[in-house]
């Protein structure tokens, strides 16, 4: 039996991956902000006969303190982890500051994943072939890091925030692999493509538009998670893996630049220490 933590595991692709591993006989803890979704996950686990192997931690992952609480709770529950899956994400149409003063998309899409990745590394390194799976938009080159305005106090839009978060998350994977050159933990950046994973965080009219597009263009969750399951079961060599569905992403893309990754890592470490 393997042990997994899925941040954002109560809905969408996170839920799909969590249920897959429960069906495979693994132990899974999901993290999410909505207690109703958490209970529905636990109810489904019970229907699968996996109630004793499923757990839900309620947390607001836009908060650094909440991420640290989650890390502490997971360490209390588990001595080792085989995998950490990072899927938590939502769209903020208006600029929303977090309790720590960060822009909410940046906090959820990047800072939370940074904290969980580094905070749970010691548990991951205790297993034979651990992996961090970061579901993101790797391979997309639109958007950039606003180095002088990470919280997007000037010129905010939901799309701009999402693109910055995506590019920051790409660099998180690059920096993590560089910081653990002799570690066991592989870091998978995975772009699943357009997936029908829900529209709960979208406002109108975007919600209706995305629903209509999803009916025509999006893949269902079960199809989108198949390449991830394959890569987790039989990972290629290397500490950093970057895939667009089943296709490797060119590591020379400017969005995967090692110097930018180091710069963002150092800036993030400074911000979190200061906070």
C-alpha positions as CSV (number, residue, x, y, z in Angstrom):
1,X,0.0,0.0,0.0
2,X,1.3,3.4,-1.0
3,X,0.5,6.7,0.6
4,X,-0.5,9.9,-1.2
5,X,-1.5,13.4,-0.4
6,X,-3.6,15.3,-2.9
7,X,-4.0,19.1,-2.5
8,X,-7.2,20.1,-4.2
9,X,-8.3,16.4,-4.0
10,X,-12.0,17.0,-3.4
11,X,-12.9,18.1,-7.0
12,X,-11.8,17.8,-10.6
13,X,-8.6,16.0,-11.5
14,X,-7.4,15.9,-7.9
15,X,-10.5,14.0,-6.9
16,X,-10.1,11.7,-9.9
17,X,-6.5,10.9,-9.0
18,X,-7.4,10.4,-5.3
19,X,-10.2,8.0,-6.1
20,X,-7.9,6.1,-8.6
21,X,-5.4,5.5,-5.9
22,X,-8.0,4.4,-3.4
23,X,-9.3,1.9,-5.9
24,X,-5.7,0.6,-6.3
25,X,-5.6,-0.1,-2.6
26,X,-3.5,3.0,-1.5
27,X,-4.0,5.4,1.4
28,X,-5.0,8.9,0.4
29,X,-5.4,12.2,2.2
30,X,-7.0,15.0,0.3
31,X,-6.8,18.7,1.2
32,X,-9.5,21.2,0.3
33,X,-11.4,24.2,1.5
34,X,-15.0,23.0,1.1
35,X,-16.3,20.6,3.9
36,X,-19.2,19.5,1.7
37,X,-16.8,18.4,-1.1
38,X,-14.6,16.8,1.5
39,X,-17.5,14.8,2.9
40,X,-18.6,13.7,-0.6
41,X,-15.1,12.4,-1.2
42,X,-15.2,10.5,2.1
43,X,-18.7,9.1,1.2
44,X,-17.4,7.9,-2.1
45,X,-14.4,6.3,-0.4
46,X,-16.8,4.4,1.9
47,X,-18.7,3.2,-1.1
48,X,-15.5,1.9,-2.5
49,X,-14.8,0.0,0.7
50,X,-11.8,2.4,1.4
51,X,-13.1,4.4,4.3
52,X,-10.2,3.4,6.5
53,X,-7.7,4.5,3.8
54,X,-9.2,7.9,3.1
55,X,-8.9,11.2,5.0
56,X,-9.8,14.8,4.5
57,X,-8.1,17.9,5.8
58,X,-10.0,21.1,5.5
59,X,-7.7,24.1,4.8
60,X,-7.6,27.4,3.0
61,X,-4.5,26.9,0.9
62,X,-4.2,30.6,0.0
63,X,-2.9,31.1,3.5
64,X,0.8,30.3,4.3
65,X,-0.2,29.5,7.9
66,X,-2.8,27.0,6.7
67,X,-0.3,25.3,4.5
68,X,2.1,25.0,7.4
69,X,-0.7,23.5,9.5
70,X,-1.5,21.0,6.8
71,X,2.2,20.0,6.6
72,X,2.3,19.5,10.4
73,X,-0.9,17.5,10.4
74,X,0.4,15.2,7.6
75,X,3.6,14.7,9.5
76,X,1.6,13.7,12.5
77,X,-0.4,11.2,10.4
78,X,2.3,9.7,8.3
79,X,5.9,8.6,8.6
80,X,6.5,8.6,4.8
81,X,4.8,9.5,1.5
82,X,5.0,8.0,-1.9
83,X,3.5,11.0,-3.7
84,X,2.3,14.5,-3.4
85,X,-0.2,15.7,-6.0
86,X,-0.8,19.5,-6.4
87,X,-4.0,20.5,-8.1
88,X,-5.6,23.2,-6.0
89,X,-6.6,26.2,-8.1
90,X,-9.4,28.6,-8.6
91,X,-10.1,31.7,-10.7
92,X,-10.3,35.1,-9.0
93,X,-12.0,37.6,-11.3
94,X,-11.2,40.4,-9.0
95,X,-7.9,41.0,-7.2
96,X,-8.2,39.2,-3.8
97,X,-5.5,39.8,-1.2
98,X,-4.8,36.8,1.1
99,X,-4.3,37.1,4.9
100,X,-0.6,37.3,4.2
101,X,-1.0,40.1,1.8
102,X,-0.3,38.1,-1.4
103,X,-2.5,38.0,-4.5
104,X,-4.8,35.0,-4.1
105,X,-4.0,33.3,-7.4
106,X,-0.3,33.6,-6.8
107,X,-0.8,32.3,-3.3
108,X,-2.8,29.2,-4.3
109,X,-1.2,28.3,-7.7
110,X,2.4,29.0,-6.6
111,X,3.1,29.7,-2.9
112,X,1.0,26.8,-1.6
113,X,2.7,24.4,-4.0
114,X,6.1,25.8,-3.0
115,X,5.4,25.3,0.7
116,X,3.9,21.8,0.4
117,X,6.7,20.6,-2.0
118,X,9.5,21.7,0.3
119,X,7.6,21.0,3.5
120,X,6.9,17.4,2.7
121,X,10.2,16.5,1.1
122,X,11.5,14.7,4.1
123,X,8.5,12.3,4.1
124,X,8.8,11.7,0.4
125,X,12.5,10.9,0.6
126,X,11.8,8.0,2.9
127,X,10.1,5.9,0.1
128,X,11.7,4.1,-2.9
129,X,10.4,6.1,-5.8
130,X,8.6,9.2,-4.6
131,X,7.0,11.8,-6.9
132,X,5.6,15.3,-6.7
133,X,2.9,15.8,-9.4
134,X,2.2,19.5,-10.1
135,X,-0.8,19.8,-12.5
136,X,-0.2,23.1,-14.3
137,X,0.2,24.7,-17.8
138,X,3.8,23.7,-18.5
139,X,4.7,24.3,-22.1
140,X,2.5,27.4,-22.4
141,X,4.8,30.4,-23.0
142,X,2.2,33.2,-22.5
143,X,2.4,35.3,-19.4
144,X,5.4,36.2,-17.3
145,X,6.5,36.9,-13.8
146,X,5.9,40.5,-12.7
147,X,9.1,40.7,-10.7
148,X,8.4,44.2,-9.3
149,X,4.7,43.5,-8.7
150,X,4.1,39.9,-7.8
151,X,0.8,40.8,-6.1
152,X,-0.4,42.5,-9.3
153,X,-1.5,45.7,-7.5
154,X,-1.3,47.4,-10.9
155,X,-3.2,46.2,-14.0
156,X,-4.9,43.1,-12.4
157,X,-6.9,40.7,-14.4
158,X,-7.9,37.1,-13.7
159,X,-6.1,35.9,-16.8
160,X,-2.9,37.9,-16.1
161,X,-2.9,36.4,-12.5
162,X,-3.4,32.9,-13.8
163,X,-0.7,33.2,-16.4
164,X,1.8,34.6,-13.8
165,X,0.9,31.8,-11.4
166,X,1.4,29.2,-14.2
167,X,4.9,30.6,-15.1
168,X,5.9,30.7,-11.4
169,X,4.8,27.1,-11.0
170,X,6.9,26.0,-14.0
171,X,9.9,27.6,-12.3
172,X,9.0,25.9,-9.0
173,X,9.6,22.5,-10.6
174,X,12.9,23.6,-12.2
175,X,14.2,25.1,-8.9
176,X,13.1,22.1,-6.8
177,X,15.0,19.6,-9.1
178,X,18.1,21.8,-9.0
179,X,17.9,22.1,-5.2
180,X,17.7,18.3,-4.8
181,X,20.2,16.9,-7.3
182,X,20.8,13.7,-5.4
183,X,17.3,13.2,-4.0
184,X,14.9,10.4,-4.8
185,X,11.9,12.6,-5.4
186,X,11.0,13.2,-9.0
187,X,9.1,16.5,-9.8
188,X,6.5,16.1,-12.6
189,X,5.1,19.3,-14.2
190,X,2.1,18.1,-16.1
191,X,-0.2,20.0,-18.5
192,X,-3.4,17.9,-18.9
193,X,-4.9,20.0,-21.6
194,X,-8.5,21.4,-21.6
195,X,-10.4,19.3,-19.0
196,X,-14.0,19.3,-17.9
197,X,-13.1,19.7,-14.2
198,X,-15.8,22.1,-13.1
199,X,-16.5,25.8,-13.2
200,X,-17.3,26.5,-9.6
201,X,-14.8,29.4,-9.1
202,X,-15.9,31.2,-12.3
203,X,-18.2,34.1,-12.4
204,X,-20.8,34.8,-15.1
205,X,-20.7,35.0,-18.0
206,X,-17.4,33.1,-18.0
207,X,-19.0,30.1,-16.3
208,X,-21.6,29.6,-19.0
209,X,-19.0,30.1,-21.8
210,X,-16.6,27.6,-20.3
211,X,-19.4,25.1,-19.7
212,X,-20.4,25.3,-23.4
213,X,-16.8,25.0,-24.6
214,X,-16.2,22.1,-22.3
215,X,-19.1,20.1,-23.8
216,X,-17.5,20.3,-27.2
217,X,-13.7,20.6,-26.6
218,X,-12.8,19.3,-23.1
219,X,-11.8,15.9,-22.1
220,X,-13.4,14.2,-19.1
221,X,-11.4,14.0,-15.9
222,X,-10.9,10.2,-16.3
223,X,-9.2,10.7,-19.7
224,X,-7.1,13.6,-18.6
225,X,-5.6,11.8,-15.6
226,X,-4.6,8.7,-17.7
227,X,-1.2,10.1,-18.7
228,X,-0.4,11.2,-15.2
229,X,-1.3,7.7,-13.8
230,X,1.1,6.2,-16.4
231,X,3.9,8.5,-15.5
232,X,3.5,7.9,-11.8
233,X,3.5,4.2,-12.3
234,X,6.5,4.1,-14.7
235,X,8.4,7.4,-14.5
236,X,11.2,8.2,-16.9
237,X,14.7,8.9,-15.6
238,X,15.5,12.4,-14.3
239,X,14.6,14.5,-11.4
240,X,12.5,17.0,-13.4
241,X,9.8,15.7,-15.7
242,X,7.7,18.1,-17.8
243,X,4.9,16.8,-20.0
244,X,2.1,18.1,-22.1
245,X,-0.2,15.2,-21.8
246,X,2.0,12.3,-23.1
247,X,4.6,14.6,-24.9
248,X,7.8,15.7,-23.2
249,X,8.1,19.5,-23.0
250,X,11.2,21.1,-24.4
251,X,13.4,21.9,-21.4
252,X,15.1,24.8,-23.2
253,X,11.9,26.8,-23.2
254,X,12.4,30.3,-21.7
255,X,9.6,29.4,-19.2
256,X,11.9,26.7,-17.7
257,X,15.0,28.9,-17.4
258,X,17.2,27.8,-14.5
259,X,18.4,31.3,-13.7
260,X,14.8,32.6,-13.5
261,X,14.0,29.6,-11.4
262,X,16.8,30.3,-8.9
263,X,15.8,34.0,-8.8
264,X,12.2,33.2,-8.0
265,X,13.2,30.6,-5.4
266,X,15.4,33.1,-3.6
267,X,12.7,35.8,-3.7
268,X,10.1,33.4,-2.5
269,X,12.2,32.2,0.4
270,X,12.8,35.8,1.4
271,X,9.1,36.7,1.2
272,X,8.1,33.6,3.3
273,X,10.8,34.3,5.9
274,X,9.7,37.9,6.1
275,X,6.0,36.9,6.5
